[in-house]
């Protein structure tokens, strides 16, 4: 006998299946109007929604207000993509008389929506990566219904946002099945959603362990489906001695703020600081410790995340290859920041020293050469970001470092810090495994829409089909 959560999943997926063809065939006016209306409604209800979000996440009104603005911004941005015809783009090759290879039939390459998408909400972005977040916005823009798996860290907020969205669908005269919401924290519920035969793709943001299990389930189906998963990242940051000599104190302040932003609960938080063995690097580490140690943090998103963070910190503290660089102050609302120095050779050799600490912590590595920096990047492997400070001149050393960073990261920064991901056309939020399961795609920015479309070539199509 099926459990209530399994029955609810089946009902939501069936409603999405029923709505799928109508939405796939919808025109730009209908799709863009819905996305714009969802943005308007989110803003109209933001006071109550933000208060509810703060109760469940401890992220604070200021941070959550900015997140609502970002969420509405990207909904409207995908509406513009739809009005500009992006999901409807086609490539036409007229027929050419004669035998192949010069001769050919008439061909039109068009975009087909994949079908119902299962979207797994993230814990750390209760608006921007949740019910009406970027995955939902891009899938709807592509012509796909969405079944949202609510995150257990903010269940009441998820239901409230879904209620707002459901009213918008009703006002627009659209089927409720375009945006379903299902709950259930069990692995069985998530697996059932991913393996449901009417789900055509999955968008996931979360832990490596959970994401890997669902990715395997998606690939073990009788008909495997695309799994667009963001699984985690330790985001190396490398700084040359010259830039630290010029601006070390300001850079230390910037980096400390990035490490502790949102209590370190960002997938782009800089977790590995790579420095050349140089007096300027030593001064920078001292400056970073002085700035980082007293910074307050707030409570983490869930008790489980706090437990996971403390476990990761304890593992590193127990290693003979790691040294805590300052004694953390007593906890206030949230966990105290931590900074470790780790032996570089051991870091390269031992995968357990490279595990993500999802919270306000980072490790420092001292390197002796560019070649050792390349070894560090290679050992880290797939990462959402890599940051390179001070590579202002065209030198063989800098070209080598940039090549190494580009091999492992979806986004390479040459200034600033990786926390903060702009929503635009050029953005890439992904990377090689284990940062994501599909390094050729992005989950942030307008190219995210392409994940939920597949090309179909129409050969010698009848005239009535051409305007489509």
C-alpha positions in Angstrom: 0.0 0.0 0.0 1.4 3.4 -1.0 2.2 6.0 1.7 0.5 9.4 1.6 3.6 11.1 0.3 3.9 8.6 -2.6 0.3 9.1 -3.4 0.8 12.9 -3.4 3.8 12.6 -5.7 1.8 10.4 -8.1 -1.1 13.0 -8.1 1.2 15.9 -8.7 3.1 14.2 -11.6 -0.2 13.1 -13.2 -1.4 16.7 -13.1 1.9 17.8 -14.7 1.6 15.2 -17.4 -2.0 16.3 -18.2 -0.8 20.0 -18.5 2.4 19.1 -20.4 1.1 19.3 -24.0 -0.9 22.5 -23.5 2.1 24.2 -22.0 4.6 22.9 -24.6 2.4 24.3 -27.3 1.8 27.6 -25.5 2.8 30.8 -27.2 5.2 33.5 -26.0 2.5 35.8 -24.7 1.0 33.1 -22.5 4.3 31.9 -21.1 5.8 35.4 -20.5 2.6 36.7 -18.9 2.6 33.9 -16.4 6.3 34.5 -15.5 5.7 38.2 -15.1 2.6 37.6 -13.0 4.5 35.2 -10.7 7.2 37.9 -10.1 4.5 40.5 -9.4 2.7 38.2 -6.9 5.9 37.3 -5.1 6.7 41.0 -4.6 3.2 41.7 -3.5 3.3 39.0 -0.7 7.0 39.5 0.2 6.4 41.0 3.7 4.6 38.0 5.0 6.8 35.5 3.0 10.0 37.0 4.3 8.9 36.9 7.9 8.0 33.2 7.5 11.3 32.5 5.7 13.3 34.1 8.5 11.5 32.0 11.2 12.4 28.8 9.3 16.0 29.7 8.1 17.5 32.3 10.4 18.9 34.1 7.3 17.7 37.6 8.3 15.3 40.1 6.8 18.0 42.0 4.8 19.4 38.9 3.1 15.9 37.5 2.4 14.7 40.8 1.0 17.5 40.7 -1.5 16.8 37.2 -2.4 13.2 38.0 -3.2 14.3 40.8 -5.4 16.7 38.4 -7.2 13.9 35.8 -7.6 11.5 38.3 -9.1 14.3 39.6 -11.3 15.0 36.2 -12.8 11.4 35.4 -13.3 11.0 38.6 -15.4 14.3 37.8 -17.1 13.1 34.5 -18.3 9.8 36.2 -19.4 12.0 38.4 -21.6 13.8 35.4 -23.0 10.4 33.9 -24.0 9.2 37.1 -25.6 12.5 37.2 -27.6 11.6 33.8 -28.9 14.5 31.8 -27.3 12.5 28.6 -26.7 11.0 28.8 -30.2 14.2 29.3 -32.1 14.6 27.3 -35.3 17.2 26.7 -38.0 15.9 26.2 -41.5 17.7 24.6 -44.4 15.8 24.8 -47.7 15.7 21.8 -49.9 18.4 21.5 -52.5 17.7 19.5 -55.7 20.1 16.7 -56.7 21.8 13.7 -55.2 23.6 13.7 -51.8 25.8 15.1 -50.5 25.0 18.4 -52.2 21.3 17.6 -52.5 19.1 17.4 -49.5 15.5 17.6 -48.3 14.0 20.6 -46.5 15.0 20.5 -42.8 14.0 22.6 -39.8 15.7 22.2 -36.5 13.3 23.2 -33.7 13.2 23.0 -29.9 11.0 20.6 -28.1 10.3 20.9 -24.3 11.4 17.8 -22.4 8.2 17.4 -20.4 7.5 17.5 -16.6 10.5 18.5 -14.6 11.2 17.4 -11.0 12.8 20.2 -9.1 14.5 19.7 -5.7 14.6 22.9 -3.7 17.9 24.0 -2.0 18.1 24.6 1.7 20.3 27.8 1.5 18.2 29.8 -0.9 14.5 29.5 0.2 13.3 31.8 -2.6 15.9 31.8 -5.4 16.5 28.0 -5.5 13.1 26.9 -4.3 9.4 26.9 -5.4 9.7 30.0 -7.8 13.5 29.9 -8.2 15.6 29.8 -11.2 15.0 26.1 -12.0 11.3 26.6 -12.0 11.5 29.8 -14.0 13.7 28.3 -16.7 11.7 25.1 -17.0 8.4 27.0 -17.3 10.0 29.3 -19.8 11.1 26.3 -21.8 7.6 24.9 -21.9 7.8 22.3 -19.1 5.5 21.8 -16.1 7.4 21.6 -12.8 6.9 19.4 -9.7 8.7 21.0 -6.8 10.1 18.8 -4.0 9.9 21.1 -1.0 13.0 21.3 1.2 12.5 20.1 4.8 14.3 23.2 6.0 11.6 25.6 5.0 8.3 23.6 4.5 5.9 26.3 5.6 7.5 28.9 3.3 7.3 26.4 0.4 3.6 25.9 0.9 3.0 29.6 1.2 4.9 30.5 -2.0 3.1 27.6 -3.8 -0.2 29.0 -2.6 0.6 32.4 -4.1 1.7 30.7 -7.4 -1.4 28.6 -7.5 -3.6 31.7 -7.3 -1.6 33.2 -10.2 -2.2 30.1 -12.3 -5.9 30.3 -11.5 -6.1 34.0 -12.4 -4.4 33.3 -15.7 -6.8 30.5 -16.5 -3.9 27.9 -16.6 -4.0 24.4 -15.2 -2.8 24.0 -11.6 -0.6 21.1 -12.7 1.9 23.4 -14.3 3.4 23.9 -10.8 3.0 21.1 -8.3 4.4 20.9 -4.8 5.3 17.7 -2.9 6.7 17.1 0.5 8.5 14.3 2.3 12.0 14.3 3.6 12.6 10.5 3.0 15.0 9.2 0.4 12.2 6.9 -0.8 10.0 10.0 -1.7 12.8 11.6 -3.6 13.7 8.4 -5.5 10.0 7.8 -6.3 9.8 11.3 -7.8 12.9 10.9 -9.9 12.0 7.4 -11.2 8.3 8.2 -11.9 7.8 7.3 -15.6 6.2 10.7 -16.4 9.1 12.8 -15.1 11.3 13.8 -18.0 14.2 15.7 -16.3 15.4 16.5 -12.8 16.9 19.7 -11.5 18.7 19.3 -8.1 20.7 21.5 -5.8 22.0 19.9 -2.6 24.5 17.6 -1.0 26.9 15.3 -2.8 25.5 12.2 -1.1 21.9 13.0 -1.8 22.5 14.2 -5.3 24.6 11.2 -6.2 21.9 8.8 -5.1 19.2 10.5 -7.1 21.5 10.9 -10.1 22.1 7.1 -10.1 18.3 6.5 -9.8 17.7 8.8 -12.8 20.2 6.8 -14.8 19.0 3.4 -13.6 15.5 4.0 -14.9 14.3 1.8 -17.9 14.4 5.1 -19.8 17.1 7.3 -18.2 16.5 11.0 -18.0 18.7 14.1 -17.8 19.7 14.9 -14.2 20.9 18.5 -13.8 22.6 18.3 -10.4 24.7 20.8 -8.4 26.4 18.7 -5.8 28.9 20.9 -4.0 32.2 22.7 -4.3 35.2 23.9 -2.3 36.0 26.8 -4.6 39.8 27.4 -4.5 41.2 31.0 -4.4 44.8 31.6 -5.3 46.6 34.9 -4.7 50.0 36.0 -5.9 52.4 37.6 -3.4 52.5 40.9 -5.5 48.8 41.6 -5.0 48.9 40.8 -1.3 51.8 43.2 -0.9 49.8 45.9 -2.5 46.4 45.3 -1.0 46.6 42.5 1.5 44.6 44.1 4.4 41.7 45.0 2.2 41.7 41.6 0.5 41.8 39.9 3.9 38.7 41.8 4.9 36.9 41.0 1.7 37.8 37.3 1.9 36.7 37.0 5.6 33.3 38.5 4.8 32.9 36.0 1.9 33.8 33.0 4.1 31.3 34.0 6.7 28.5 35.3 4.5 25.3 33.5 5.3 27.2 31.6 7.9 29.2 30.1 5.1 26.2 28.3 3.7 26.9 29.2 0.0 27.8 26.7 -2.6 30.3 29.3 -3.9 32.0 30.0 -0.5 35.8 30.1 -0.9 37.0 27.0 1.0 40.6 26.6 -0.1 43.1 29.6 0.0 46.2 28.8 -2.1 49.2 31.1 -1.3 52.8 31.0 -2.4 55.4 30.5 0.3 56.3 34.2 0.7 56.4 36.8 3.5 53.5 38.7 1.9 51.4 35.5 2.2 52.3 35.1 5.9 51.2 38.7 6.6 48.0 38.1 4.7 47.2 35.0 6.7 47.8 37.0 9.9 45.5 39.7 8.6 42.8 37.2 7.6 42.9 35.6 11.1 42.6 38.9 12.8 39.6 39.9 10.6 37.9 36.5 10.5 38.1 35.4 14.2 35.7 38.0 15.7 33.1 38.0 12.9 29.7 36.9 14.2 27.6 34.3 12.5 23.9 33.4 12.8 22.3 30.0 13.4 22.7 27.6 10.6 19.8 26.5 8.4 19.1 23.2 10.2 20.5 21.3 13.2 21.7 18.7 10.7 23.8 21.2 8.8 25.3 22.4 12.1 26.1 18.9 13.0 27.6 18.2 9.6 29.8 21.4 9.9 31.0 20.6 13.3 31.8 17.0 12.2 33.9 18.3 9.3 35.7 20.7 11.5 36.4 18.0 14.1 37.8 15.7 11.3 40.2 18.3 10.1 41.2 19.3 13.7 42.1 15.7 14.4 44.4 15.4 11.4 48.1 15.7 12.0 48.3 17.3 8.6 46.1 20.3 9.7 46.7 23.1 12.1 44.0 25.5 13.5 45.3 29.0 12.9 43.4 30.7 15.7 41.4 29.6 18.7 37.8 30.3 17.8 35.7 32.5 20.2 32.8 31.1 22.0 29.8 30.5 19.8 27.2 33.2 19.7 24.1 32.5 17.6 26.0 30.5 15.1 29.2 28.5 14.9 32.5 30.3 15.3 34.6 30.8 12.1 37.5 28.4 11.6 40.7 28.7 9.6 43.1 25.8 9.2 46.5 25.5 7.5 46.9 22.1 5.8 50.1 20.5 4.5 49.9 20.9 0.8 51.4 17.5 -0.1 48.9 15.8 2.2 46.0 17.8 0.8 46.9 16.6 -2.7 47.2 13.0 -1.7 44.3 12.6 0.8 40.7 13.1 -0.5 39.4 13.4 3.1 41.3 16.6 3.5 39.5 18.1 0.5 35.9 17.5 1.8 33.6 20.4 1.8 32.9 22.1 5.2 29.5 23.7 4.5 29.8 26.6 6.9 32.1 29.4 7.9 35.5 27.7 7.5 38.4 27.5 5.0 41.8 26.0 4.7 45.1 27.6 3.7 47.7 25.9 1.6 51.2 27.1 1.0 52.7 26.2 -2.4 56.3 26.4 -3.6 55.7 26.6 -7.3 53.3 27.1 -10.1 53.6 23.4 -10.8 52.4 22.6 -7.3 49.5 25.0 -7.7 48.5 23.0 -10.8 48.6 19.8 -8.7 46.3 21.4 -6.1 43.8 22.5 -8.7 43.9 19.0 -10.3 43.4 17.3 -6.9 40.4 19.5 -6.1 38.8 18.6 -9.4 35.4 19.9 -10.5 34.5 23.2 -8.8 31.8 25.8 -9.3 34.4 28.6 -9.1 38.1 29.3 -9.0 39.4 32.7 -8.1 42.8 34.1 -9.2 44.1 37.3 -7.7 47.0 39.3 -9.1 47.3 37.8 -12.6 47.4 41.2 -14.3 50.1 40.5 -16.8 50.6 38.1 -19.7 53.2 35.7 -18.5 53.8 32.0 -18.9 53.2 31.5 -15.2 49.8 33.3 -15.4 48.8 31.4 -18.5 49.5 28.1 -16.8 47.5 29.1 -13.7 44.6 30.2 -15.8 44.6 27.0 -17.8 44.6 25.0 -14.6 41.6 26.9 -13.2 39.6 26.7 -16.4 40.1 22.9 -16.5 38.3 22.5 -13.2 35.9 25.4 -12.7 32.7 26.6 -14.2 33.5 30.3 -13.4 37.0 31.8 -13.1 37.2 35.1 -11.2 40.1 37.5 -11.5 38.8 40.0 -8.9 36.4 40.0 -6.0 35.1 36.8 -4.3 33.0 34.0 -5.7 30.0 34.5 -3.3 27.3 36.3 -5.4 26.2 34.9 -8.7 24.9 37.4 -11.3 21.8 36.4 -13.3 22.6 37.2 -16.9 23.4 35.6 -20.2 27.1 35.1 -19.8 26.8 33.4 -16.4 28.0 29.8 -15.8 27.0 28.1 -12.5 28.2 24.6 -12.9 31.4 22.8 -13.5 33.0 19.4 -13.9 32.1 16.5 -11.5 31.5 16.7 -8.6 30.5 20.4 -8.8 27.7 19.3 -11.2 26.5 16.3 -13.1 26.2 18.2 -16.4 29.2 20.5 -16.8 27.9 21.8 -20.2 24.9 23.4 -18.5 24.3 26.2 -16.0 21.7 26.5 -13.2 22.0 30.3 -13.0 21.6 32.7 -15.8 19.4 32.7 -18.9 21.3 29.8 -20.6 19.6 27.6 -17.9 16.6 27.5 -20.1 18.4 25.3 -22.6 18.6 22.4 -20.1 14.9 21.7 -20.6 14.8 21.7 -24.4 15.9 19.1 -26.9 16.4 19.6 -30.7 14.1 17.9 -33.2 14.7 18.0 -37.0 11.5 18.3 -39.1 12.1 16.9 -42.6 9.9 18.0 -45.4 7.3 19.2 -42.9 3.9 20.2 -44.4 3.3 23.9 -45.1 0.8 24.3 -42.2 3.4 23.4 -39.7 6.0 25.9 -40.9 4.7 29.0 -38.9 5.2 27.0 -35.7 
